[in-house]
């Protein structure tokens, strides 16, 4: 037995040594170029060396759906290289346990220019690539999945893809340059988790890109460049707070750029320039400090305001903006140089907080230029405006502080001048006051939750495993909630409808609401009854009135200028008896509107004088035939007083509500 046991132990030791040898590759490459080759490393926890997955080495050895699973490999101490082939229908590389690559991670195509149909990379646990991360090749469909906090120690570059959609979820920090360039078919780009690039950031050379989302990007320590994206007409970095420089040039015509939280630009080099061109709109609501130069040129912007900018350690150039009419730097106190020219419609420029400047060079058809706070010009002051631009104030107040050449072309007539900015330069300002909403189709809605993805990829229900968006369970829950809310709303509306139908059809608002309309004796009293009268002016001692409301809400309204005694002797005598004998003018169960009676209790001082009363809804007026007639809806009406002596109607149509000698009332 002992020899047998000894033989087993020896064999096990040999196998273990072989496995260790397979995992310990020193600095050499392990090459997997056939389907079964991965078995030699898939059981390793770590690979001490570099690993290459060469799908292109012997393409015929792979099935139409070629795949490699690295199994339990948790770290690779060298490089990881993946070379897909154009022959398989789909190429898949999976490493569910891989957390760290100490060298470069490269996914690329060599030796061919043929398109690769579909590539799917699944590294859901990958948290660190110590050096560079490069994705390059003519992939018609490309999907990649990482952990949500992937850090790249070197540069990251994505180029030459043929896919229309790309998602790089999970990449949170890049220590060197981050660039996405020359992907000729790319239309939609989502990089939802990237927060920091330690050096440059570039999105360049895409002819079809219409939507790019970087929802979490806060810091660009180098130069930010958005360049030659011909179809990109709206772009936002909604979380960006600081950048070395930022340039948006040669993109879609009349594009809109939103940088609502950007607070500072520049790294201290005053020669570095942030340039913006071909824009129709730019939002810089939070920008306070620029260390370097600013340039706005060849835009279609009409009103250019940088509301909170205080310190500009460099020059500002505003040039060749044909639609620009107003330029405002309301809180800038220090700037090196100001260059403004070739802005055909620019008439107004204000910088009343500016205290110190090296040189000012302004030309155009400006009519108003304001520097009310300026204390020092260490170089030249040259301003050439329209014939009405005030040079007299500049000559009297600024010429003496200009150490270089002073030249002003404009109007020298003496006149009083005051600031037009209302003291805004003396306030701190709140960024929220200058922010506008970013269109949804600019920012996207799924960037922050995506851990991977690309074109033609399916979303998964499990958190962190799909390409972003809501899970099926979440969508079902939202749908159920919306359904319940809709049912509750319908139930409430039905209850209100039933309650309204069950209300009493007639509410008794006084002891004896008038059920009928009287026949008015024209020579004794003059009566008007109107619906929807809400107020009345005091008409003097010649009038008393009956005023009550008959509406579904049971509200009794009365005016202090009107006597609300519905059983007055005047009313009884004019109507030939008790008001309860009248029949209602409103047929049906509900009586709507306001019932108003105004009666003359004395003769007017002159029969020809006319009193007027205006109503907004239905007005029922006395007429020469001693009957009430409906004068219609929606117009202001006139009460006509009938002359006692002649019996003829006299009056005018008036909406003023003013009283004449006979007295007026209006509502």
ZIKAGI-V178995 format. One record per pair of residues at least 6 apart in sequence whose C-alpha atoms are under 7 Angstrom apart, sorted by sequence separation. I is the first residue (numbers start at 0). GAP is how many residues later the second one is. If there is no record, write none. Layout:
i-><I I>
gap-><GAP GAP>
//
This chain:
i-><31 459 548 557 571 621 641 642 657 83 398 458 519 548 571 620 621 641 656 457 458 547 548 619 620 640 641 656 458 547 619 620 639 640 656 460 547 619 639 640 459 460 546 618 619 639 618 450 452 617 618 450 451 452 617 450 451 617 637 449 450 616 636 637 353 390 449 450 544 545 546 616 21 22 155 346 347 351 354 355 358 366 390 449 543 544 545 615 616 618 620 21 132 154 177 200 223 231 232 239 272 273 274 275 276 279 323 331 345 346 347 348 349 350 351 353 354 355 356 357 358 365 366 390 391 448 543 544 545 615 635 28 29 30 31 32 118 125 126 131 149 150 153 154 176 185 199 208 216 222 230 231 232 237 240 241 244 271 272 273 274 275 276 277 278 279 280 287 288 314 324 325 329 332 333 336 343 345 346 347 348 349 350 351 352 353 354 355 356 357 358 359 360 361 362 363 364 365 389 390 391 448 545 615 22 27 28 29 30 31 32 117 123 124 125 130 131 141 147 148 149 150 151 152 153 154 155 156 157 158 161 163 164 171 172 175 186 187 191 194 195 198 199 209 210 217 218 221 222 223 224 225 226 227 229 230 232 233 234 235 236 237 239 240 241 242 243 244 269 270 271 272 273 274 275 276 277 278 279 284 286 287 288 289 290 291 292 293 294 295 296 297 299 301 302 309 310 313 314 315 316 317 318 319 321 323 324 325 326 327 328 329 331 332 333 334 335 336 337 338 339 340 342 343 346 347 348 349 351 354 355 356 357 358 359 360 361 362 363 364 366 367 380 388 389 390 391 614 24 25 26 27 28 29 30 31 32 65 78 115 116 117 118 119 120 121 122 123 124 126 127 128 129 130 131 132 133 134 135 137 138 139 140 147 148 149 150 151 152 153 154 155 156 157 158 159 160 161 162 163 164 165 166 167 168 170 171 172 173 174 175 176 177 178 179 180 181 183 185 186 187 188 189 190 191 193 194 195 196 197 198 199 200 201 202 203 204 205 206 207 208 209 214 216 217 218 219 220 221 222 223 224 225 226 227 228 229 232 233 234 235 236 237 238 239 240 241 242 243 261 268 269 270 276 277 278 283 284 285 286 287 288 289 290 291 292 293 294 295 296 297 298 299 300 301 302 303 304 305 306 308 309 310 311 312 313 314 315 316 317 318 319 320 321 322 323 324 325 326 327 328 329 330 331 332 333 334 335 336 337 338 339 340 341 358 359 360 361 362 366 379 387 388 389 391 445 613 614 22 23 24 25 26 28 30 64 73 74 77 78 114 115 116 117 118 119 120 121 122 123 126 127 128 129 130 131 132 133 134 135 136 137 138 139 145 146 147 148 149 150 151 152 154 155 156 157 158 159 161 162 163 164 165 166 167 168 169 170 171 172 173 174 175 176 177 178 179 180 181 182 183 184 185 186 187 188 189 190 191 192 193 194 195 196 197 198 199 200 201 202 203 204 205 206 207 208 209 211 213 214 215 216 217 218 219 220 221 222 223 224 225 226 227 228 232 233 234 235 237 240 241 242 243 254 255 259 262 263 267 268 269 284 287 288 289 290 292 293 294 295 296 297 299 300 301 302 303 304 305 306 307 308 309 310 311 312 313 314 315 316 317 318 319 321 324 325 326 327 329 332 333 335 336 337 338 339 340 365 378 379 386 387 445 535 537 613 22 23 24 32 63 64 65 66 67 68 69 70 72 73 74 75 76 77 78 79 80 81 82 83 104 114 115 116 117 118 119 120 121 125 126 127 128 129 131 132 133 134 135 136 137 138 143 145 158 159 161 163 164 165 166 168 171 172 173 174 176 177 178 179 180 181 183 186 187 188 189 191 194 195 196 197 198 199 200 201 202 203 204 205 206 214 217 218 219 226 253 254 255 256 257 258 259 260 261 262 263 264 265 266 267 296 299 301 302 303 304 306 309 310 318 376 377 378 379 380 381 382 383 384 385 386 534 536 613 22 23 32 62 63 64 65 66 67 68 69 70 71 72 73 74 75 76 77 78 79 80 81 82 83 97 103 114 135 180 203 252 253 254 255 256 257 258 259 260 261 262 263 264 265 375 376 377 378 379 380 381 382 383 384 535 612 623 49 58 63 64 65 66 67 68 73 74 75 76 78 79 80 81 82 98 99 102 103 252 253 254 255 256 259 262 263 264 265 374 375 376 377 379 380 381 382 383 611 612 33 34 44 45 48 49 55 89 90 91 92 93 94 95 97 98 99 100 101 102 103 104 105 106 107 246 247 248 249 250 611 33 41 42 43 44 45 46 47 48 49 50 51 52 53 54 55 58 85 88 89 90 91 92 93 94 95 96 97 98 99 100 101 102 103 104 105 106 107 108 244 245 246 247 248 249 610 611 40 41 42 43 44 45 46 47 48 49 50 51 52 53 54 55 85 88 89 90 91 92 93 95 98 99 100 101 103 104 105 106 107 244 245 246 247 248 610 37 41 42 44 45 46 47 49 50 51 52 53 54 85 609 610 37 41 84 85 609 37 34 607 606 606 551 606 508 550 551 609 508 549 550 609 613 549 550 607 611 269 506 549 613 269 548 549 612 508 548 549 253 547 548 371 506 508 547 546 547 524 546 610 545 546 545 610 612 613 614 544 545 609 610 611 612 613 614 520 544 608 610 611 612 613 519 543 544 519 542 543 518 542 543 517 542 543 541 542 603 541 541 531 532 530 531 530 517 529 530 513 514 515 516 529 530 513 514 515 516 528 529 514 515 516 528 511 513 514 515 516 528 514 515 527 526 527 526 352 526 351 525 524 525 524 524 532 505 504 505 504 505 531 530 530 529 530 529 529 528 527 528 527 329 330 527 329 526 521 520 519 518 519 518 525 307 522 539 538 538 538 536 537 536 535 536 535 534 535 534 533 532 285 284 284 284 259 235 234 235 233 214 212 210 212 214 215 213 214 212 191 192 190 191 189 191 191 169 168 169 168 169 168 167 166 167 166 165 166 165 164 165 164 163 162 147 146 145 144 145 144 143 144 142 143 142 143 142 141 142 140 141 140 142 140>
gap-><6 6 6 6 6 6 6 6 6 7 7 7 7 7 7 7 7 7 7 8 8 8 8 8 8 8 8 8 9 9 9 9 9 9 9 10 10 10 10 10 11 11 11 11 11 11 12 13 13 13 13 14 14 14 14 15 15 15 15 16 16 16 16 16 17 17 17 17 17 17 17 17 18 18 18 18 18 18 18 18 18 18 18 18 18 18 18 18 18 18 18 19 19 19 19 19 19 19 19 19 19 19 19 19 19 19 19 19 19 19 19 19 19 19 19 19 19 19 19 19 19 19 19 19 19 19 19 19 19 19 19 20 20 20 20 20 20 20 20 20 20 20 20 20 20 20 20 20 20 20 20 20 20 20 20 20 20 20 20 20 20 20 20 20 20 20 20 20 20 20 20 20 20 20 20 20 20 20 20 20 20 20 20 20 20 20 20 20 20 20 20 20 20 20 20 20 20 20 20 20 20 20 20 20 21 21 21 21 21 21 21 21 21 21 21 21 21 21 21 21 21 21 21 21 21 21 21 21 21 21 21 21 21 21 21 21 21 21 21 21 21 21 21 21 21 21 21 21 21 21 21 21 21 21 21 21 21 21 21 21 21 21 21 21 21 21 21 21 21 21 21 21 21 21 21 21 21 21 21 21 21 21 21 21 21 21 21 21 21 21 21 21 21 21 21 21 21 21 21 21 21 21 21 21 21 21 21 21 21 21 21 21 21 21 21 21 21 21 21 21 21 21 21 21 21 21 21 21 21 21 21 21 21 21 21 21 21 21 21 21 21 21 21 21 21 21 21 21 22 22 22 22 22 22 22 22 22 22 22 22 22 22 22 22 22 22 22 22 22 22 22 22 22 22 22 22 22 22 22 22 22 22 22 22 22 22 22 22 22 22 22 22 22 22 22 22 22 22 22 22 22 22 22 22 22 22 22 22 22 22 22 22 22 22 22 22 22 22 22 22 22 22 22 22 22 22 22 22 22 22 22 22 22 22 22 22 22 22 22 22 22 22 22 22 22 22 22 22 22 22 22 22 22 22 22 22 22 22 22 22 22 22 22 22 22 22 22 22 22 22 22 22 22 22 22 22 22 22 22 22 22 22 22 22 22 22 22 22 22 22 22 22 22 22 22 22 22 22 22 22 22 22 22 22 22 22 22 22 22 22 22 22 22 22 22 22 22 22 22 22 22 22 22 22 22 22 22 22 22 22 22 22 22 22 22 22 22 22 22 22 22 22 22 22 22 22 22 22 23 23 23 23 23 23 23 23 23 23 23 23 23 23 23 23 23 23 23 23 23 23 23 23 23 23 23 23 23 23 23 23 23 23 23 23 23 23 23 23 23 23 23 23 23 23 23 23 23 23 23 23 23 23 23 23 23 23 23 23 23 23 23 23 23 23 23 23 23 23 23 23 23 23 23 23 23 23 23 23 23 23 23 23 23 23 23 23 23 23 23 23 23 23 23 23 23 23 23 23 23 23 23 23 23 23 23 23 23 23 23 23 23 23 23 23 23 23 23 23 23 23 23 23 23 23 23 23 23 23 23 23 23 23 23 23 23 23 23 23 23 23 23 23 23 23 23 23 23 23 23 23 23 23 23 23 23 23 23 23 23 23 23 23 23 23 23 23 23 23 23 23 23 23 23 23 23 23 23 23 23 23 23 23 23 23 23 23 24 24 24 24 24 24 24 24 24 24 24 24 24 24 24 24 24 24 24 24 24 24 24 24 24 24 24 24 24 24 24 24 24 24 24 24 24 24 24 24 24 24 24 24 24 24 24 24 24 24 24 24 24 24 24 24 24 24 24 24 24 24 24 24 24 24 24 24 24 24 24 24 24 24 24 24 24 24 24 24 24 24 24 24 24 24 24 24 24 24 24 24 24 24 24 24 24 24 24 24 24 24 24 24 24 24 24 24 24 24 24 24 24 24 24 24 24 24 24 24 24 24 24 24 24 24 24 24 24 25 25 25 25 25 25 25 25 25 25 25 25 25 25 25 25 25 25 25 25 25 25 25 25 25 25 25 25 25 25 25 25 25 25 25 25 25 25 25 25 25 25 25 25 25 25 25 25 25 25 25 25 25 25 25 25 25 25 26 26 26 26 26 26 26 26 26 26 26 26 26 26 26 26 26 26 26 26 26 26 26 26 26 26 26 26 26 26 26 26 26 26 26 26 26 26 26 26 26 26 27 27 27 27 27 27 27 27 27 27 27 27 27 27 27 27 27 27 27 27 27 27 27 27 27 27 27 27 27 27 27 28 28 28 28 28 28 28 28 28 28 28 28 28 28 28 28 28 28 28 28 28 28 28 28 28 28 28 28 28 28 28 28 28 28 28 28 28 28 28 28 28 28 28 28 28 28 28 29 29 29 29 29 29 29 29 29 29 29 29 29 29 29 29 29 29 29 29 29 29 29 29 29 29 29 29 29 29 29 29 29 29 29 29 29 29 29 30 30 30 30 30 30 30 30 30 30 30 30 30 30 30 30 31 31 31 31 31 32 33 35 36 37 38 38 40 40 40 40 41 41 41 41 41 42 42 42 42 43 43 43 43 44 44 44 44 45 45 45 46 46 46 47 47 47 47 48 48 49 49 49 50 50 51 51 51 51 51 52 52 52 52 52 52 52 52 53 53 53 53 53 53 53 54 54 54 55 55 55 56 56 56 57 57 57 58 58 58 59 60 61 61 62 62 63 64 64 64 65 65 65 65 65 65 66 66 66 66 66 66 67 67 67 67 68 68 68 68 68 68 69 69 69 70 70 71 72 72 73 73 74 74 75 76 82 83 84 84 85 85 85 86 87 88 88 89 90 91 92 92 93 94 94 94 95 95 104 105 106 107 107 108 115 121 121 123 124 125 126 127 127 128 129 129 130 131 131 132 133 134 145 146 149 150 175 206 207 207 208 228 230 231 231 232 232 233 233 234 255 255 256 256 257 257 258 280 281 281 282 282 283 284 285 285 286 287 287 288 289 289 290 291 292 303 304 305 306 306 307 308 308 309 309 310 310 311 312 312 313 313 314 314 315>
//
